[in-house]
Amino acid sequence: MRPNQISLETAQMMAEKLNMPLEHVMHTPPHILMAKLQQAEAEKSGEEE
């Protein structure tokens, strides 16, 4: 499987938000990354309320 075609800065931001190693972010299918980001944002907004 090819690595994701995203910039290093984007991959680093995703790794930080998702608390995942950079290598995992680069090799996780994009639809799974987007679902995990949405879940992390929902949890973050739930904590702020």
CYANA upper distance limits for C-alpha pairs under 8 A (distance plus 0.5 A):
  1 MET  CA     27 HIS  CA      8.03
  2 ARG  CA     27 HIS  CA      7.76
  3 PRO  CA     26 MET  CA      5.78
  3 PRO  CA     27 HIS  CA      5.57
  4 ASN  CA     26 MET  CA      5.75
  4 ASN  CA     27 HIS  CA      6.76
  4 ASN  CA     28 THR  CA      8.18
  4 ASN  CA     29 PRO  CA      7.98
  4 ASN  CA     30 PRO  CA      7.72
  6 ILE  CA     10 THR  CA      6.92
  6 ILE  CA     11 ALA  CA      7.06
  6 ILE  CA     26 MET  CA      8.49
  7 SER  CA     11 ALA  CA      6.74
  8 LEU  CA     12 GLN  CA      6.56
  9 GLU  CA     13 MET  CA      6.68
 10 THR  CA     14 MET  CA      6.69
 11 ALA  CA     15 ALA  CA      6.57
 11 ALA  CA     22 LEU  CA      7.11
 11 ALA  CA     25 VAL  CA      6.94
 11 ALA  CA     26 MET  CA      7.31
 12 GLN  CA     16 GLU  CA      6.65
 12 GLN  CA     22 LEU  CA      6.89
 13 MET  CA     17 LYS  CA      6.70
 14 MET  CA     18 LEU  CA      6.38
 14 MET  CA     20 MET  CA      8.49
 14 MET  CA     25 VAL  CA      7.60
 14 MET  CA     37 LEU  CA      8.12
 15 ALA  CA     19 ASN  CA      6.01
 15 ALA  CA     20 MET  CA      5.34
 15 ALA  CA     21 PRO  CA      6.41
 15 ALA  CA     22 LEU  CA      5.95
 15 ALA  CA     25 VAL  CA      6.64
 16 GLU  CA     20 MET  CA      7.30
 17 LYS  CA     37 LEU  CA      8.07
 17 LYS  CA     40 ALA  CA      7.94
 18 LEU  CA     36 LYS  CA      7.70
 18 LEU  CA     37 LEU  CA      7.35
 18 LEU  CA     40 ALA  CA      7.45
 20 MET  CA     24 HIS  CA      6.99
 20 MET  CA     25 VAL  CA      7.25
 21 PRO  CA     25 VAL  CA      7.12
 22 LEU  CA     26 MET  CA      6.83
 23 GLU  CA     27 HIS  CA      6.94
 24 HIS  CA     28 THR  CA      6.37
 25 VAL  CA     33 LEU  CA      7.87
 28 THR  CA     32 ILE  CA      7.26
 28 THR  CA     33 LEU  CA      7.05
 29 PRO  CA     33 LEU  CA      6.99
 30 PRO  CA     34 MET  CA      6.71
 31 HIS  CA     35 ALA  CA      6.78
 32 ILE  CA     36 LYS  CA      6.67
 33 LEU  CA     37 LEU  CA      6.62
 34 MET  CA     38 GLN  CA      6.67
 35 ALA  CA     39 GLN  CA      6.71
 36 LYS  CA     40 ALA  CA      6.62
 37 LEU  CA     41 GLU  CA      6.63
 38 GLN  CA     42 ALA  CA      6.63
 39 GLN  CA     43 GLU  CA      6.71
 40 ALA  CA     44 LYS  CA      6.61
 41 GLU  CA     45 SER  CA      6.59
 42 ALA  CA     46 GLY  CA      6.56
 43 GLU  CA     47 GLU  CA      6.81
 44 LYS  CA     48 GLU  CA      7.00
 45 SER  CA     49 GLU  CA      7.10
